């Protein structure tokens, strides 16, 4: 692949992910899209559970396997290294898109609020999206989504080594991006059995994925990341944690 082809490929993958993520928000909130989490004819509950869990498992498995360093080393024997992250972003978009397209509705209502009472749910969903977006820019949005890699390749420049830093939100929780995603999954004025299944299964995947991501970060950054784990909660802000850790650490 030529440098310009790799660059265009990276831009296309980035655009695809943004389109799919925006559709996911509308899919979960049932706003302005033809296919939502509750649309379609409800069939057998057992079949719906099996199909929906299989869809989430396929998304989670591909997402996790392609993030591992061993897979990356083998994968980049066949694709340009500069395109590896963009390809990861593209497969995430494809599997997430397939999950939404083939999702089987389970429309029994758990809770539903309308009018003014629905506003806090929409506000929470918007806050979750904002948290995801801000978190990406606090680290390196363009590297995270593969654009920096393809641009460096275009300019024939080496990518800088990753450095450990904890800007702003990362001093409150270790994974603010994933916290925003969790909020988005559950913040809905209309919670159905199908939506609850989606939320619980995806949150379980997020937690499992973070376990492996943290192991990789410990291997990469060693004692600096271990100290960070001790003083900063993973997902949920716990106000007293830093003080407890400081008082329990020997002088």
PLY file of the C-alpha trace (Angstrom):
ply
format ascii 1.0
element vertex 251
property float x
property float y
property float z
element edge 250
property int vertex1
property int vertex2
end_header
0.00 0.00 0.00
1.25 3.49 -0.83
1.51 6.13 1.88
-1.42 8.11 0.47
-3.55 4.95 0.32
-2.76 4.18 3.97
-3.64 7.76 4.93
-6.98 7.64 3.09
-7.68 4.25 4.63
-7.04 5.68 8.11
-9.38 8.61 7.50
-12.08 6.25 6.20
-11.75 4.00 9.26
-11.95 7.02 11.57
-15.05 8.37 9.81
-16.68 4.93 9.91
-16.17 4.60 13.65
-17.64 8.04 14.34
-20.70 7.23 12.23
-21.24 3.91 14.02
-20.76 5.44 17.46
-23.28 8.20 16.73
-25.70 5.55 15.48
-25.13 3.59 18.71
-26.24 6.60 20.76
-29.40 6.95 18.66
-29.90 3.15 18.71
-29.87 3.06 22.53
-31.96 6.21 23.02
-34.38 5.32 20.18
-33.97 8.67 18.48
-34.16 9.31 14.75
-32.84 6.03 13.31
-34.72 3.23 11.52
-33.32 0.43 13.69
-33.25 0.81 17.48
-32.64 -1.55 20.35
-36.40 -2.13 20.73
-37.56 -2.02 17.12
-38.69 -5.04 15.14
-40.92 -8.00 15.86
-40.27 -9.81 19.10
-39.79 -13.54 18.69
-38.78 -16.27 21.09
-37.12 -14.90 24.21
-34.69 -17.81 24.37
-33.62 -17.31 20.74
-33.29 -13.56 21.28
-31.04 -14.07 24.32
-28.82 -16.55 22.48
-28.48 -14.40 19.36
-27.88 -11.19 21.28
-25.27 -12.72 23.58
-23.54 -14.29 20.57
-23.39 -10.87 18.88
-21.85 -9.25 21.96
-19.44 -12.16 22.40
-18.28 -11.81 18.78
-17.74 -8.09 19.24
-15.92 -8.57 22.54
-13.72 -11.41 21.32
-12.57 -9.61 18.18
-12.07 -6.36 20.09
-9.96 -8.03 22.78
-7.93 -10.39 20.60
-6.88 -7.66 18.16
-5.76 -5.46 21.06
-3.20 -7.98 22.30
0.45 -7.36 21.45
1.03 -10.93 20.27
-1.78 -10.63 17.72
-0.49 -7.24 16.57
2.95 -8.67 15.91
1.50 -11.45 13.75
-1.09 -9.21 12.09
1.47 -6.64 10.96
3.23 -9.30 8.90
0.29 -8.98 6.49
-0.76 -5.33 6.79
1.36 -2.18 7.08
2.21 -1.35 10.68
0.94 2.19 10.15
-2.50 0.80 9.29
-2.75 -1.59 12.25
-4.62 0.77 14.57
-6.94 1.93 11.80
-7.78 -1.70 11.03
-8.54 -2.27 14.71
-10.86 0.74 14.66
-12.53 -0.54 11.48
-13.20 -4.02 12.86
-14.68 -2.46 16.01
-17.03 -0.44 13.81
-18.03 -3.46 11.74
-18.72 -5.75 14.68
-20.59 -3.04 16.59
-22.61 -2.25 13.47
-23.46 -5.94 13.03
-24.50 -6.17 16.68
-26.98 -3.34 16.19
-28.22 -4.57 12.80
-28.91 -8.13 13.93
-30.04 -7.27 17.48
-33.22 -9.10 18.47
-35.74 -6.94 20.37
-36.89 -7.94 23.85
-39.37 -5.10 24.40
-40.81 -5.87 27.85
-40.51 -2.64 29.80
-38.55 -2.40 33.07
-39.02 1.35 33.44
-40.25 4.15 31.23
-40.50 7.87 31.92
-41.68 10.62 29.61
-41.76 14.39 29.40
-39.77 16.36 31.95
-38.91 13.20 33.88
-36.98 11.89 30.87
-34.65 14.90 30.73
-32.22 13.69 33.43
-31.77 10.43 31.50
-30.98 12.25 28.27
-28.66 14.59 30.18
-26.84 11.60 31.71
-26.46 10.00 28.26
-25.07 13.27 26.89
-22.69 13.47 29.86
-21.52 9.92 29.15
-20.82 10.80 25.52
-19.02 13.95 26.61
-16.92 11.97 29.06
-15.90 9.54 26.32
-14.95 12.35 23.93
-13.03 14.43 26.49
-11.16 11.35 27.72
-9.91 10.57 24.23
-8.50 14.07 23.80
-6.91 14.05 27.26
-4.65 11.21 26.14
-4.27 11.34 22.35
-7.49 11.20 20.37
-5.79 10.93 16.98
-3.39 8.18 18.04
-6.21 6.25 19.71
-8.13 6.14 16.43
-5.16 5.55 14.15
-4.91 8.94 12.45
-1.59 9.88 14.03
-0.05 6.62 12.85
-1.08 7.06 9.23
-0.09 10.74 9.23
3.35 9.93 10.67
3.72 7.30 7.96
2.68 9.86 5.34
5.39 12.24 6.56
7.94 9.43 6.99
8.31 10.08 10.69
8.63 7.53 13.47
5.89 7.39 16.08
7.06 8.62 19.51
7.33 6.13 22.36
4.26 5.92 24.60
4.62 7.82 27.86
2.69 7.34 31.10
0.58 10.35 32.10
-2.59 10.96 34.10
-4.22 14.20 32.89
-7.33 15.63 34.62
-10.04 12.93 34.56
-7.39 10.22 34.72
-6.54 11.46 38.21
-10.11 10.68 39.31
-10.52 7.24 37.72
-8.10 5.15 35.69
-10.55 4.63 32.82
-12.87 7.65 32.40
-13.58 6.73 28.78
-15.04 3.38 29.79
-16.97 5.06 32.62
-18.62 7.30 30.03
-19.51 4.26 27.94
-21.07 2.53 30.96
-23.17 5.63 31.67
-24.33 5.70 28.05
-25.39 2.05 28.21
-27.70 2.54 31.21
-28.93 6.15 30.86
-32.22 5.70 29.05
-35.75 6.85 29.83
-37.07 3.58 28.40
-35.33 0.52 29.81
-36.48 -2.78 28.36
-35.35 -6.34 28.98
-33.38 -6.24 25.72
-31.70 -2.96 26.61
-30.85 -4.30 30.07
-29.33 -7.43 28.51
-27.25 -5.24 26.20
-26.11 -3.04 29.08
-25.23 -5.87 31.47
-23.42 -7.94 28.85
-21.46 -4.98 27.48
-20.53 -3.74 30.96
-19.32 -7.26 31.81
-17.21 -7.19 28.65
-15.84 -3.74 29.56
-14.81 -5.04 32.98
-13.15 -8.15 31.53
-11.41 -6.08 28.88
-10.06 -3.68 31.50
-8.57 -6.59 33.40
-6.43 -7.54 30.40
-5.70 -3.92 29.50
-4.42 -3.25 33.01
-2.14 -6.28 32.84
-0.70 -4.90 29.60
-0.23 -1.46 31.16
1.59 -2.96 34.14
3.93 -4.80 31.76
4.51 -1.58 29.84
4.92 0.92 32.69
5.79 -1.29 35.66
5.87 0.25 39.15
4.52 3.60 37.96
1.27 1.96 36.89
1.12 -0.21 40.03
1.34 2.94 42.17
-1.40 4.51 40.04
-3.62 1.48 40.66
-3.19 1.91 44.40
-4.24 5.55 44.50
-6.87 5.80 41.76
-10.04 3.70 41.36
-10.62 1.85 38.11
-14.10 3.08 37.11
-16.11 4.53 39.99
-14.85 7.70 41.71
-14.29 6.93 45.40
-13.58 10.22 47.21
-11.84 8.77 50.27
-9.50 6.40 48.44
-6.44 8.64 48.00
-6.50 9.69 51.64
-6.84 6.10 52.85
-3.95 5.00 50.67
-1.74 7.82 51.90
-2.47 7.15 55.54
-1.93 3.40 55.13
1.42 3.78 53.32
4.41 3.45 55.68
6.57 6.54 56.03
0 1
1 2
2 3
3 4
4 5
5 6
6 7
7 8
8 9
9 10
10 11
11 12
12 13
13 14
14 15
15 16
16 17
17 18
18 19
19 20
20 21
21 22
22 23
23 24
24 25
25 26
26 27
27 28
28 29
29 30
30 31
31 32
32 33
33 34
34 35
35 36
36 37
37 38
38 39
39 40
40 41
41 42
42 43
43 44
44 45
45 46
46 47
47 48
48 49
49 50
50 51
51 52
52 53
53 54
54 55
55 56
56 57
57 58
58 59
59 60
60 61
61 62
62 63
63 64
64 65
65 66
66 67
67 68
68 69
69 70
70 71
71 72
72 73
73 74
74 75
75 76
76 77
77 78
78 79
79 80
80 81
81 82
82 83
83 84
84 85
85 86
86 87
87 88
88 89
89 90
90 91
91 92
92 93
93 94
94 95
95 96
96 97
97 98
98 99
99 100
100 101
101 102
102 103
103 104
104 105
105 106
106 107
107 108
108 109
109 110
110 111
111 112
112 113
113 114
114 115
115 116
116 117
117 118
118 119
119 120
120 121
121 122
122 123
123 124
124 125
125 126
126 127
127 128
128 129
129 130
130 131
131 132
132 133
133 134
134 135
135 136
136 137
137 138
138 139
139 140
140 141
141 142
142 143
143 144
144 145
145 146
146 147
147 148
148 149
149 150
150 151
151 152
152 153
153 154
154 155
155 156
156 157
157 158
158 159
159 160
160 161
161 162
162 163
163 164
164 165
165 166
166 167
167 168
168 169
169 170
170 171
171 172
172 173
173 174
174 175
175 176
176 177
177 178
178 179
179 180
180 181
181 182
182 183
183 184
184 185
185 186
186 187
187 188
188 189
189 190
190 191
191 192
192 193
193 194
194 195
195 196
196 197
197 198
198 199
199 200
200 201
201 202
202 203
203 204
204 205
205 206
206 207
207 208
208 209
209 210
210 211
211 212
212 213
213 214
214 215
215 216
216 217
217 218
218 219
219 220
220 221
221 222
222 223
223 224
224 225
225 226
226 227
227 228
228 229
229 230
230 231
231 232
232 233
233 234
234 235
235 236
236 237
237 238
238 239
239 240
240 241
241 242
242 243
243 244
244 245
245 246
246 247
247 248
248 249
249 250
